[in-house]
Amino acid sequence: MQPTTPVMFNQGERSRDEGINRTLAANAPFVARALATAGQIRDTGKVKKMLDPSSHARRTPIWEWR
């Protein structure tokens, strides 16, 4: 006999996966990791505090084009 998963957990997983897929689709044009791997950009080791209120003043690395 297999344990059953409550329906609300299944819906939560579907909502989580949908959110992840939306984020990946929205960020597709900004493939910074691919550019870094290809050697087109490099991390300068510097960070900058974001100014956009929705980013909650997080510190973001500064990249340099090669």
MARBA-3410 file (N, C-alpha, C, O; in Angstrom, 1 decimal):
66
0.8,-1.2,0.0,0.0,0.0,0.0,0.9,1.3,0.0,1.8,1.4,0.9 ~ 0.7,2.2,-0.9,1.4,3.4,-1.0,0.8,4.5,-0.3,-0.4,4.6,-0.2 ~ 1.6,5.4,0.4,1.0,6.5,1.1,0.4,7.5,0.1,0.9,7.6,-1.0 ~ -0.7,8.1,0.5,-1.3,9.1,-0.3,-0.9,10.5,0.0,-0.6,10.8,1.2 ~ -0.8,11.3,-0.9,-0.4,12.7,-0.7,-1.6,13.6,-0.7,-2.4,13.5,-1.7
-1.8,14.4,0.3,-3.0,15.3,0.2,-3.0,16.2,-1.0,-2.0,16.6,-1.5 ~ -4.2,16.4,-1.5,-4.4,17.2,-2.7,-3.7,18.6,-2.6,-3.2,19.1,-3.5 ~ -3.8,19.2,-1.4,-3.2,20.6,-1.3,-1.7,20.6,-1.5,-1.2,21.6,-2.0 ~ -1.0,19.5,-1.2,0.4,19.4,-1.4,0.7,19.3,-2.9,1.6,19.9,-3.4 ~ -0.1,18.6,-3.6,0.0,18.5,-5.1,-0.2,19.8,-5.7,0.6,20.2,-6.6
-1.2,20.6,-5.3,-1.4,21.9,-5.8,-0.3,22.8,-5.5,0.1,23.7,-6.3 ~ 0.3,22.7,-4.3,1.4,23.5,-3.9,2.6,23.3,-4.8,3.3,24.2,-5.2 ~ 2.9,22.0,-5.1,4.0,21.7,-5.9,3.8,22.2,-7.4,4.7,22.7,-8.0 ~ 2.5,22.1,-7.9,2.2,22.6,-9.2,2.4,24.1,-9.2,3.0,24.7,-10.2 ~ 2.0,24.8,-8.2,2.1,26.3,-8.1,3.6,26.6,-8.1,4.0,27.6,-8.7
4.4,25.9,-7.3,5.8,26.1,-7.2,6.5,26.0,-8.5,7.3,26.8,-9.0 ~ 6.2,24.9,-9.2,6.8,24.6,-10.5,6.4,25.6,-11.5,7.2,26.0,-12.4 ~ 5.2,26.1,-11.5,4.7,27.1,-12.4,5.5,28.4,-12.2,5.9,29.1,-13.1 ~ 5.7,28.8,-10.9,6.4,30.0,-10.6,7.9,29.9,-11.0,8.4,30.9,-11.6 ~ 8.5,28.7,-10.8,9.9,28.5,-11.3,10.0,28.7,-12.8,10.9,29.3,-13.3
9.0,28.0,-13.5,9.0,28.1,-15.0,8.8,29.5,-15.5,9.4,29.9,-16.5 ~ 7.9,30.3,-14.8,7.8,31.7,-15.2,9.0,32.5,-15.0,9.4,33.3,-15.9 ~ 9.7,32.3,-13.9,10.9,33.0,-13.6,12.0,32.7,-14.7,12.7,33.5,-15.2 ~ 12.2,31.4,-15.0,13.1,31.0,-16.0,12.8,31.6,-17.3,13.8,32.0,-18.0 ~ 11.6,31.6,-17.7,11.2,32.1,-19.0,11.5,33.7,-19.0,11.9,34.2,-20.1
11.2,34.3,-17.9,11.4,35.8,-17.9,12.9,36.2,-17.9,13.2,37.2,-18.4 ~ 13.7,35.3,-17.4,15.1,35.6,-17.3,15.9,35.0,-18.5,17.1,35.2,-18.5 ~ 15.3,34.3,-19.4,15.9,33.7,-20.5,16.8,34.7,-21.3,17.9,34.3,-21.7 ~ 16.4,35.9,-21.5,17.3,36.8,-22.3,18.6,37.2,-21.5,19.5,37.7,-22.1 ~ 18.6,37.0,-20.2,19.7,37.4,-19.4,20.6,36.2,-19.0,20.8,36.0,-17.8
21.0,35.5,-19.9,21.8,34.3,-19.7,23.2,34.6,-19.2,24.2,34.2,-19.9 ~ 23.3,35.3,-18.1,24.7,35.8,-17.6,25.6,34.6,-17.4,26.8,34.7,-17.6 ~ 25.1,33.5,-16.8,25.9,32.3,-16.6,26.6,31.8,-17.9,27.7,31.5,-17.9 ~ 25.8,31.7,-18.9,26.3,31.3,-20.2,27.3,32.2,-20.7,28.3,31.8,-21.3 ~ 27.1,33.5,-20.6,28.1,34.5,-21.0,29.4,34.4,-20.2,30.5,34.5,-20.8
29.3,34.1,-18.9,30.5,33.9,-18.1,31.2,32.6,-18.5,32.5,32.6,-18.6 ~ 30.5,31.6,-18.7,31.1,30.3,-19.1,31.8,30.4,-20.4,32.9,29.8,-20.7 ~ 31.2,31.2,-21.3,31.8,31.4,-22.7,33.0,32.4,-22.6,33.7,32.6,-23.6 ~ 33.2,33.0,-21.5,34.3,34.0,-21.3,34.0,35.3,-21.9,34.9,36.1,-22.1 ~ 32.7,35.6,-22.1,32.4,37.0,-22.6,32.2,38.0,-21.6,32.4,39.2,-21.8
32.0,37.6,-20.3,31.9,38.5,-19.2,32.7,37.9,-18.0,32.9,36.7,-18.0 ~ 33.1,38.7,-17.1,33.8,38.2,-15.9,33.4,39.0,-14.7,33.0,40.2,-14.8 ~ 33.4,38.3,-13.6,33.0,38.9,-12.3,34.2,39.8,-11.8,35.3,39.3,-11.8 ~ 33.9,41.0,-11.5,35.0,41.9,-11.1,35.3,41.8,-9.6,36.4,42.3,-9.2 ~ 34.5,41.0,-8.9,34.7,40.9,-7.4,34.1,42.0,-6.6,34.2,42.0,-5.4
33.5,43.0,-7.3,32.9,44.1,-6.7,31.4,43.9,-6.6,30.8,43.1,-7.5 ~ 30.7,44.5,-5.7,29.2,44.4,-5.6,28.7,45.8,-5.5,29.3,46.8,-5.1 ~ 27.4,45.9,-5.8,26.7,47.2,-5.7,25.3,46.9,-5.1,24.7,45.9,-5.4 ~ 24.9,47.8,-4.3,23.6,47.7,-3.6,22.5,48.2,-4.7,22.7,49.2,-5.3 ~ 21.5,47.3,-4.9,20.5,47.6,-5.9,19.6,48.8,-5.4,19.4,49.0,-4.2
19.1,49.6,-6.3,18.3,50.8,-6.0,16.8,50.5,-6.1,16.0,51.2,-5.5 ~ 16.4,49.5,-6.9,15.0,49.2,-7.1,14.4,48.7,-5.8,14.9,47.7,-5.2 ~ 13.3,49.3,-5.3,12.7,48.9,-4.0,12.3,47.4,-4.0,12.4,46.7,-3.0 ~ 11.9,46.9,-5.2,11.5,45.5,-5.3,12.7,44.5,-5.1,12.4,43.3,-4.9 ~ 13.9,45.0,-5.2,15.1,44.1,-5.0,15.5,44.1,-3.6,16.5,43.4,-3.2
14.9,44.8,-2.7,15.1,44.8,-1.3,16.6,45.1,-0.9,17.1,44.6,0.0 ~ 17.2,46.0,-1.7,18.6,46.5,-1.5,19.6,45.4,-1.4,20.6,45.5,-0.7 ~ 19.3,44.3,-2.1,20.3,43.2,-2.1,21.6,43.7,-2.8,21.6,44.6,-3.6 ~ 22.7,43.0,-2.5,24.0,43.3,-3.1,24.2,42.4,-4.3,24.0,41.2,-4.2 ~ 24.5,43.0,-5.4,24.6,42.3,-6.7,26.0,42.4,-7.3,26.6,43.5,-7.3
26.6,41.3,-7.8,27.9,41.4,-8.4,27.9,42.3,-9.6,27.0,42.4,-10.3 ~ 29.1,42.9,-9.8,29.3,43.8,-11.0,30.1,43.0,-12.0,31.2,42.5,-11.6 ~ 29.6,42.8,-13.2,30.3,42.1,-14.3,30.9,43.0,-15.2,30.5,44.2,-15.4 ~ 31.9,42.5,-15.9,32.6,43.3,-16.9,32.7,42.5,-18.3,33.0,41.3,-18.3 ~ 32.4,43.2,-19.3,32.5,42.6,-20.7,33.9,42.4,-21.0,34.8,43.3,-20.7
34.3,41.4,-21.7,35.6,41.0,-22.1,35.9,41.4,-23.5,37.0,41.2,-24.0
END
